[in-house]
Amino acid sequence: MADDRQPLVPDDDLPYSPPPPDLNSSLQDGSEDGGGDDATQVNFEIAPGQVHIPSTASSGFSFRKLWAFTGPGWLMSIAYLDPGNIESDLTAGAVAKYKLLWVLMWSTVMGLILQLLAARLGCVTGLHLAQVCRQNYPRGPRLALWIMMEIAIIGSDIQEVVGSAIAMNLLSAGKIPIWAGVILTGADTFTFLFLENYGLRKLEGLFCSLITIMAFSFGYMYCTIRPDQGQILQGMWFPWCQNCNKEAIQQAVGIVGAIIMPHNIYLHSALVLSRDIDRKDKNKIKEANMYNAIESAIALFVSFLINLFVTATFAHAFSDSTKYQNPSLSAAGKWIFEKYGLAMKIIWGIGILAAGQSSTMTGTYAGQFVMEGFLDIHWAKWKRVLLTRSIAMGPTIVVALFAHRDLDMLNNWLNVLMSIQLPFALIPILHFTSSESIMGEFKNSRCA
């Protein structure tokens, strides 16, 4: 079979050559100023160089530049807060109490390292991970990677649909059945596509607002229920799971899959391309890598706190409860209503709904980048959403109609699936970021 790979960039320009113009869509005119108001735009796709990085008199740290780079890391962090994560958090708290908090913390740290590698790959090459795979792997491995990522994206989409449907059921006091919530969730996805018309920076701001809603919702519950702070610290810093049963061990694996989503690595490598940096100037690349690292670290720290709030809250909430033997998003809502009333139940439902809605568009972008990168097939986003969500909704509606009690078990097994899929993102990102021919002096050292 003939090898249809193409060279990544000309050897004499590595690693600072800008990407070939036919590999990424470009703006017809106009850009967004990261330090101020949006400029007039023609193309509202996430495109290379869409957000201008302001110049500063000083070569040191600049909050204005940090603000310009703020966005991709927060969009990336949404995958750490989708309904699958919330389900995993409360299940971990219910079945293992505080004993798996160290798994949550170190999974987040490992996720940060992988996200920084993805961001560095995008900044240095001007290409995202799927594009680099297409140009450096033969057809067979390329197709295998693409299929694995599509499975991961569809699995994540199922979790988003389930979580949003359960949230609608809780907020409507059961008047919206879960199967109807699944259908409504499938329809509301297209609403987000219209929001792109207001510009990338406003879209990023919207998703940051949804993360803020989650932080306040789950943080308020945490402060109200007041879990044991000593056990939280012990669970975070002592890697132990004394007397853990098979269910707890499975949950530990599920936490890794829920936190480190393979397709999110592909997504982040593409999102950073929206910032306008001069790849012929290695100092500009170093600067971009620094600001991306700061932003990503802050975003994932916030996501860790939110996940910690949920895990610790339900470790305390279900500690003496025998009524809810099968912890779930729905059971948690019922418990909250019985213990703390309607207002707290609404706060819980809003938090879950924000998690489901915020992760909707990131899944759409990830799917689009993966398809375009691996196959060089360019679809309109609404077609991509229609395909992915149709595949996700089919089995979800069946389960919601005939075995709705198994929805939460489905969520947990999907988290385990993410763990299995992780090597299909881990191997390529480590391979390419360790390659001197691709990364030049920015390749991984023994410590990074």
N, C-alpha and C positions, 0 to 999 in steps of 0.2 A: 504494500500500500504506500502510495506516495505521501511524503510528509509535507503538509501544507502550512507548516509553521512559518512565521515571518520573524525577522530580527526585531528585537524589542526597540532599540533606538540605535542610531549609528554609533559605532565603537569610538570614534574620535570625539564624540560629544558627551559620552557617558560621564557622570550620571545626571548632567544638568540640562540635557536637551529637552525642549518642550515636546509634548506628545504630538504625534502626527495628526493633522487636522481632520482626517476622515474617521478617526477612532472615537471621537466624542462630539456630541452636538455642541454647537457654539451659539453664543448670543448674537442676534442680528445687529443689535446695537443697545447701548445702555448697560449700566451695571448698578450694583447696590453698594453703597458706601457703608462699610462696617462701622464707621464711627459716627454716622449721622443718618439722615433721612434716606428713604429709598429713591433711587433715580428712576426715570421713566424706563420701562422694560418692554420688550417685544416678545421674548421667549421666557416662559416661566418654568422651564425645566430646571432641575439641578444640573448646572452646566459648569465647565471649567472657567475659572476666572470671573464668576458671577459677582462675588463680593470683593470690593476694593479694599486693600489693606493700606491705611493711611501712613504717610511718612511722619516721622517725629525727629525733632532736633537732636535728641539724645539717642545713643545706641543701646542704652540699658533697657530695663523692663519698663513697659508702658501699659497702663490700664486701658488706654484708648485702643492699642493694638490687640490686647487681650479681648476686648469687647468685639473687635472685628473678627477674631477667630472663634468667638463664642457662637455655638450653634450645632456643628456636627457632633460634638461630644455629647450634648444633651439629647439629640435625636438618637444617637447610638445607645445611650443609657436607657432609653425607653424599653429596649428588649430585656433589660434586667428587671423590669417592673410590670411585665404583662400579666394577664390573669393566671397563666401557668405558674409564674413565680409566686403570686399571692397564694394560690392553692398549695404550692409546695411549702411555703412558709408556715401556713397554719397547720398543715399536716405534720410537718416536722416538729412544731411546737406541741401538737397533741400526742404524737406517738413517742417522742423522745425528749419532751420538755426542752431544757436548755442545752442538752448534750451535743447537738449538732450545730451550734452557733459557730464553732471553729471551722466547720466545713463551709458554711455560708461566707465567713470572712475571707478565708484563703481562696475560695473559688472566685470571689470578687477581685482579689489581688491578682490571681492568675488571669482573670478576664481583662484587667487593666493592662497587663503586660502584652497580651495578644492584641488588644485594641491599639496600643501604641505602635506595635510592629505594623499593623495594617495602615495606620495613619502615616507612618514613616514611608512605607512603600508607595502610597499615593503621592506624598509630597515630593519624593525624590524622582520618581519615574514619570509622573503626570498621567499614570494609568491606574485603574483599579485592579484588584486581585484577579477577577475573572478574565479581564483582558490580558493580563500577564500570563495566566494559565493558557489561554488560547494561543498565544504566540510562542510558548515554550514547551508545551506538552503535545504529544501526538494525539490523533483524533480519538483513539480508544479511551485513554485516561481522561481526556477532556470531557467526553460524553458521560463517563462514569461519575466524575465530579459534579457535573451539571445535574444529573439525575438525583444524586445524593442531596444536593442543596435544595432541589425542588421538593423532595420529600420532607426535608426539614422545614421549609417555608410553609408547606401545606399543613404539616403538623402544628406549627406555631399558629397558623390561621385558625385551625380548629379550636385551639385554646382561647383565642381572642373572641371567637363567636360564642363559645360556651360561657365565658366569663361575662361578656356583655349581656347575653340572654338572661343569665342568673341575676345580674344586677337589675335589669328591667323588671324581672319577676319580683324582686325584693322591694324595689321602689314603688311598684304599683300595688303592693299588698296582695300579690298573687293574681291580680286581675289580668295581667299579661302572662299567659302560660309560657313555659320555656321554649316550646316549639315555635310560638309566635315571635318570641324575642329573637330566636335564631334568624327568622325571616327579616325582621326589622333591622337587625344588625347587618345582614347582607345588603340591605338597601341603603343604610346610612353611610356606608363606606364611600359611595359616590359623592356624598356631600363634601368630603374632604378634598376631592379632586378639584372642585370649584374654588376652594380656598387658595389654591396655588396662584390664582389670578391676582391676588393681592401682594404677591412678591415673596421671595424665599425668606427674607428676614422676618416678615410677619408670620409666616408659617412656622418658622423656628420658635418665635415668641409664643405662638398658640400652644405648641407642645410643651414648652417650658411651663406655661400656665397650668397645663394638665398635670405635670409632675408636681407643681406646687400644691394643687388640689389634693393629690394623693398624700403628700407630705403632711399637710394640715389635717386631713381626715384620719389617717392612721396614727399620726403623732398625737392627736387629741385623744384617741382611744387609748393609746399607750399611757399617757399622763393620767387619764381617768382611772384605768384599771390598775395601774402601778404594779408591774411585775417586780420580782425580787432582783434588785440590782446586783447583789453579790453573786447570785447564781448566773446572771447574765455575763458578768466578767469572767467567772470561772468557765462557763461554756465557751466563751470566745477564745481564751488563751490557753486552755488545757485540752489538747487533742485526745479526747477520751470518749468512750461510749459504753460505760459500764452497764452490764445487764441489758444491753440492747438486743432486741429480737430481730428476726428476719425482716419484718416490716420496717424497722428503723434503719437497717442496712440498705434496703432498697430505697428508702427515702434519702439517704445520704448520696446515693448515686443519682437520684432524681434532682437533688439540689444542684449538683454540678451541671447537669443538662439544662436545668431551668435558668441558671445564671449565665453560663458560657454557651450562647447559641451560635452554632457554626456559621449560619448565614449572616450573622451580625458582623463578623470579621470582614466578609466581602462588602457589606454595606458601608462600614466605616471607611474603608480604603477608597470608596467612591465619594462619600460625602465631603471629605477634606479637599477634593478637587475644586469645590465651589469657591475656594479662596484664591485670589489672584496673587501668585508669588512668582518671582523671577527664578526659574530653575537653572539659569546659567550662572547665578550668583550663589555659591555654596553658603555664604553667610545668611542669605535670605532663607535658604532651606533649613539651616540650623535654627534660625529664629522661628520659622513655622513649626518645626518639630517641638521646640520648647513650649510655644503657646498651645499647641495641640495637646501636649502632655499635661500642662497645667489645667486646661479646660476639662479634659477627660478625667483627670484625677478628682477634680471637684464634683463633676457629674456623677461618677461612680461612687464617691463617698456619700453623696446624698441618696443614691439608690440603695446603698448598703444600709444606711440608717432606716430607710422606709421598710426594707425587708426585715431588718432587726426588730422594728416596731411590731410588725405583724407576728413574727415568730415568737417573740417574748410575750406579747399580749395573749396569744392563745396557748402558750405553754402554761401561763398562769390561769387562763380562763378554763381550760379543760383539765386542770390538775386534779380536781376533786370531783369531776363530773363523770357519772356513769350513764347519763342519759343519751349522750351523743357518742356512740361507739365508733361511728364512721364520720370523722370530721370532714367538713366540706364547706364550700362557700355558702351554700344554703343553710346548712346546720349552724354555721357561725352566725348568720343573720338572725336565725330563730333564737339562739342563745343570747345574743346581744339584746334583742327585743325583750325577752323575758327578764333579763337582769337589769337593763339600763333604759328601757323604754323605746318609744318610736323614734325619737330624735337621733339617738345613737345608731339605730338600725339604718336610718336614712343616710347618716354620715358614712357608714360602712358600705352601703349600696353605691353612694356617689364615688367613693374611692375605687371600688371595683369597676364601675362604669368608666371612670377616667382612665384606669389601666387598660381596659379593653379598647377604648376609642383611640387612645394615644398610640397604641401599638399597631393599629390598623394601617396607617400610612407608611410606617417604617417597613412593615412586611411587604407592602406594595412596591416601595422603592427597591428593597432587597431583591425581590423577584424580577423586577425590570432590569436591574444591573446584572444579575446573574445570567438572565437569558440573553441580553445584548452582548455581554462579555464573552460567554462561552460559545454562543452560536452565531453571533453577529446578526441576530434577528431583532428588528426594531418594531415594537408594538406600541400603540397608544396605551396610556395607562388604564383607561376604562376597560379595554379589552383584557389586559392583564388581570385587573381586579375581577372582572366577570369570570374568567377562567378559574383563577385560584379559589375564589370564594364559592363558586358553584361546586367545585370538587370538595371543598371543606364542608359545605352546608349539607350535602347529600347524606353522608353517614351520621352527621350530628343531629339532623331532624329525625332520622330513624331511631336513634338512641333516645332522643328527647321524648318521642311519642310512646315508645314501647318499653324502654328501660331507663327512665330518667335518673334513677338512683345510681346508675353506672356511669353517669357523666363525670363524676369526680374521679372514679377509678381510671376512666379514659384519660383525663388530664395528667394523672400521675404516671401512667405508662408512656404518654407522649414526652414527658420530661426525661424518662429513661431513654427513649428513642433519641433525644437530642444528645445525650451522652455518647451513644453509639455513633452518631453522625459526626461528632467533634473532630476525629482524625482527618476527615475529608476537607477540613479547613485548616487544621493545625499543621499538617505536613506541607501543603503548598506555601503557607505564610512563612514558616521556618525555612523552607528551602530557598525561596526567593530573597528573603531579607538577609540570608547568609551568603548570597552570591555576590562576589565582587564585580562580576561582569554586569550585573543589574544595578547594584546599589553603590558601587564605587567605595569611597571612604566611609559611606554611611551603612555599610554592611554590619551585621551583628558581630559584636566582639564576644569573647568568652563569657562576659558578664551580662550581655544584653543581646 
